[in-house]
Amino acid sequence: MDSLITAAAQALAKGNPLGALKRIALREDAPALALRGIAMAQLGDLGKAKLLLRRAAKAFRPHEVVSRARCVVAEAEIALVSRDLTWPEDALKDARDILDTHNDRLNAAHARHLAVRRLLLIGKLDEAERDLRELDPEPLPPASRAAYELAVAGIAMRRIHIQAARAAFMRAHAAALAAGIPALRAEVERAQRELDAPAARLIARSEQTLVKLDEVETLLASKAIVVDACRLVLRNSETVVSLSRRPVLFMLARTLAEAWPEDASREDLLARAFRAKHADEAHRARLRVEMGRLRASLTAVAKVVATKRGFVFKPPQGREIVVMVPPFEDENAAVLACLADGEAWSSSALAVALGASERTIQRALDGLAAAGKVQSCGKGRARQWTSPPVSGFTTSLLLPGPLPGV
Amino acid sequence: MKRRAAEIIREYGPFPDAPKVNGVTFDGERIWFAAGASLRAIDPESGKLTGVIDVAAHAGTAFDGTHIYQIAENRIHKIDPKSGALLASIPAPGNGGDSGMAWAEGSLWVGEYRSRRIHQINPDTGALIRSISSDRFVTGVTWAEGDLWHGTWEGEESDLRRIDPETGEVLEKLDMPAGTGVSGLESDGSERLYCGGGDSGKVRVVRRSRATP
């Protein structure tokens, strides 16, 4: 490498993109284009950054494979940050292999780390965890170490292993301090604050309380039966019954649980599950059928018994029933939960992350936009969506992914 | 042209707080290397670090018998190795695209990396005397017993080559093992060539074939 490239790279590694640009802003050779691209990315101009990296990758000679691979990794990072989740994973994997075979362990580790973050974003926690195990954090310099620990914390938080998350955040914080990059430190602190923000509302014996993630962890480990409106499941410490594909049954269970230990009236049940205003004979018949189905699916968790007025939950001796609902309720809470990271998402990225069709996502976004809960910028394929941060709440329980504790 | 595999006879480093080696020189007793934010000295016998000068050191390093010359950004600084004091500064001929540097016969010889050239300049003024072209990216440059050598590093391949200082013709080539980059070059005045190892953080010693009489 030459002198100014080395100086600029050194500035970039210290989180000083302006210092890097000052040295190479007017240079058009391949290494300078690559560094300019990374500097623009650090400054938040992702569009320009992507173009510069593309030009750099072309300007490197075909046999400069490591330099080209580094450009691919940088471009993948920009794709990730701009929530372009349709970005080809294979290209990143190929680049990683090239860096591995040429002993560029640091950039190979960075490529792995990007893949983990992508998996985390789309809720593939098992795969993210498996890939993370392939990474040895020891040789990583502080900035990469902080990013690694953030991923570990992210997975632990999503799995509601709060102590493990807390420990990883502490390590991330120490690494960010050692790196001396203020933006990184702020990112760690912002993520860390999620641990102390309300994550859910609990409704138990008609009392409502806001709880943090560690209280959720304690609750999930207790003997209580939790009717979880974040994931549409019923669970006790041993069993999980998912009703995510049967929203009517879930709403019946939730209504029963909110009334517990009292019974819930037929009128209430009909109104909430079927949005029925009057309880006519047809509705009553349908309620009996759905109650039969609910009873059948909940045999392992609790009994449902008919009363004069309606129905009541009969949990096994000594088990409480608690309803857990998101801190804010919205039909499209999962979309809002993704947007809560403050980044601009495309509808295709939301579709990948939430495992839904783009059409469904588009409908949800239109609804949220009409209610003033999300904004868009750009047109056509470049259109992206943001939401004002839901201040003071964590949305971990609403993000896509497997059920925690299962 | 003679060609053979480079014979690496020793490796130093990597050293703590010096992740890269950007340039190498030898003052007769110690090997100095440019480590980004500092110049560091190694005892060639023990391989131990024996000195540090806090000065920006982004590319080539050279020694004229008294002073160290060090490329930082797009300048060449003249440094007193005893006190670490900055004595003078001239513009680098490649305007920051510079890589390796050597001192010989009253001139500085500076490699310009991607433009594949070696410039001979006046060490007091920086004035260009002449340029020699190579056909590979130029990294380290050194003179060894009257012969001009330079390192190359292009497309993950490196070699050390002796060239005709008049025509640039390659007279001899030592191929470095795959994955071993050369980021700086210096002769110890005898059998050894010291090679900076770039991102590996290592300084390697390669045996030089003696010039045939």
Interface residues (C-beta under 8 A of the other chain):
Chain A: M1 D2 S3 L4 T6 A7 Q10 R23 I24 R27 D29 A30 P31 R61 P62 H63 E64 V65 V66 H102 N103 D104 P141
Chain B: P19 K20 N22 G36 A37 A56 H58 A59 G60 I71 A72 E73 N74 A92 G94 G96 G97 D98 S99 E112 Y113 R114 E154 G155 E156 E157 G179 S183 G198 D199 S200
